[in-house]
């Protein structure tokens, strides 16, 4: 989640991506996403289990910002809101 291209980036885990993004868009997300108005889904990955997803989240949160930007731009070079695809 982000608020604009190259803006603040939020990484999280959910078992219901479209529902969780909707909550963020409606201002019912977590404190961090509300504070920075993070309402654009610009990247996502799917995993077979929550455990796998949590491990990946932990890893990504340790990455340098540049790596995260590269990951987003590989999937979504124009930073469109991918929520519209759900």
Order of alpha helices (4+ residues) and beta strands (2+ residues): alpha-alpha-alpha-alpha
